[in-house]
Amino acid sequence: MPNPSHELLVGCAECDGILRLGFDAASGRLEQRPLQRITASKASWLVVSADGERLFALEDVQGGGRISALRRDAAGQFIVTASMPSEGVEAVHGCLGEEARHLLVAHYCTDALPGGSLAVLPVSADGLGRVTQLLAEPFERPGAQRQASSHIHCVVVAPDGLHVFACDLGADRVYEYHYQGERSDPLAPANPRHLQLPEGSGPRHLLFDAGGRHAYLTLELSNQVALLDYQDRRLRLRTLYDLDPPLQPPADRRLGALHLSVDGRFLYVSRRGAENQLVVYAVDPLDGALEERQRRDSGGVEPREFALAPDGRFLLVANQRSDNLLVMQRDPDSGLLGDTLQELHVPSPSDLKFIGRPYG
């Protein structure tokens, strides 16, 4: 593969370094040897700028989280320009604010103390500044296990760029903030303060559609996908989709990532535990409703994240606990997933990001 048409970045939750692999969009195959192994420690989540020139690696290091800012040099290699503490524990998700002025970071924090938090770091031409705002939403539920305290699992910017939403798996809430990008402390609590989800549901990842009218949310603990309406700058729960019958015997069933196809016609959801699968839904173009079309084995254990190839003809899945990365065929017309085209051994892969055409 002398001239790969795209590149893929692979974050790793339990190893040192980010893999940068070439991807051939015609054949759907990944280069076996990395184009670059980017120095980073346990970079479980990656944030890439829209132009693919900048990369932010959320690293889990001893004593707390750290964020490394990287930029492409003239040869196309990613080099570290700044490294800052994230001021929280277990940085698991992040995104760039409007006009890429700030990096927003969600801290999960398994322990009750200090609990989950949301950090804001200013982005500059030189890289990244220190945390200018750290928000926590104290919460306690005595006797609970995974929901005894706050656990912020993701942060996303609404399509209007003026609001930010953070999912708290512990409190069963999606918090809303007004975003004022010109300020050093850009996040201000909205009113009402949050969207309350059913107790024990465990909201994990939130995704808006391209039109900004609807959003989808994986409920990790209740094994459901939520359809939300976004109107008047507020999220409202419309309906819940069960992945299994409610009365099915208890088992380890946890939802993970979710992504829409580029054309918005299909939603993909990963599930882990008793079933390691990718679930395919058709999306109603009028009201955003979902209709299940397929369940496809992930080809490994714990499909934490996955990514659709830029042209939509392939889907790549990171199976974290079986240390493998799979490339699957995808039919853009039906949305269905087909055969496995390639499997690579990658230690504990946790995030996948395409970054467009390579240099050279």
C-alpha positions, 0 to 999 in steps of 0.5 A: 500500500504505497499511497494509502487514500486515508489514514486511521488513528487507533487509541489504546486504553492499556498500552503506550502509543497511538497507531497511525495506519494507512487505509486503502479506500478501494480495497478496505484494507489497513496497512499492516505496519504503522505509518507512525507510532505516536508517543502517548500513554494509555490514550483511550480517546482521541479528538481530531480537528476538522482539517486533520492537522491537529490531534488531542490525546486524552491520556490516563496516567498515574495521579490523574488525566493528561491531555497531549496536543499534537500537530502535523509537521511539514513531513506529515508526522504528528509532533507533541506541542503541549501536554497539560493535566486535565485536572480530573480522573479517567478522561474518557471522552472529549470534543472541540468547542465552536471554532475549536476555541476550547477542548472539552473533556469528560472525566468518568472517575470510577471512585466516588471521590472526587467523582466525575467532572467536566474540564475546559482547556483553551486551544491556541496556535501553540497547542493547549493551555491549562484548565480554565474551568472545572465543573462537577455535579455532586451526586450520591445514591447510597447502596448503588454500585456503578451509580453511587456517584457522578460519572461523566461519560461524554461531552458533545456540542449541539449543532447550533454551537451554542450549547454543550451536553454532558452525560452522567452515567451515575446520576442518569442525567444529561446536563446542559450548558450555555457555551460562550466561546469568547470567555475563559470560563465558557460553560454556564448552567442552562435552565432547566439544568438537566434532562432526567433519564429513567433511574438505572439507565446509565446514559453513556454516549450522545449523538446529534443528527446532521439536521440538529432536530434529533439526538440518539443516546446509548443507555449502557445499564438499561440496554436501551437506545433513547430517541431525543428531540432537540427543540428550542435548545432543549433535549426531550425524551421521545421514546426508548428502544429495548435491545432485549425483552425487558423480562429476559433473565439478568445478564451482563448487557452493556451498550457502548458507542453509536454512530450515524452513517454520513447520509443519516439513513442508518444508526449503528450501536455497539453492545458488549458483555453477554452479546458482543454485537453491532446493531444496525437501525434504519432511521426514518427521514421524517421523524428520526424513528428507528427500525432495527435491521441487523445484529452482527457479531463484532468478531471479538470481545468488548467492541468499545468503539467503531468507525465508518470509513469515509465513503461508507463502504466499510466499518471498522470495530475495535474489540478492546478485550480480545485485542483485535481490530476488524474491517467489515464490508458495508452496503451503503444502500441497505446499511447492512454489514457483511463479511470480515475483510481483515483482522489485525492484532492491536493491544486493547484498542479503544478509539478509532478516528479517520483523518482524511488523506495522508501527506506525500 
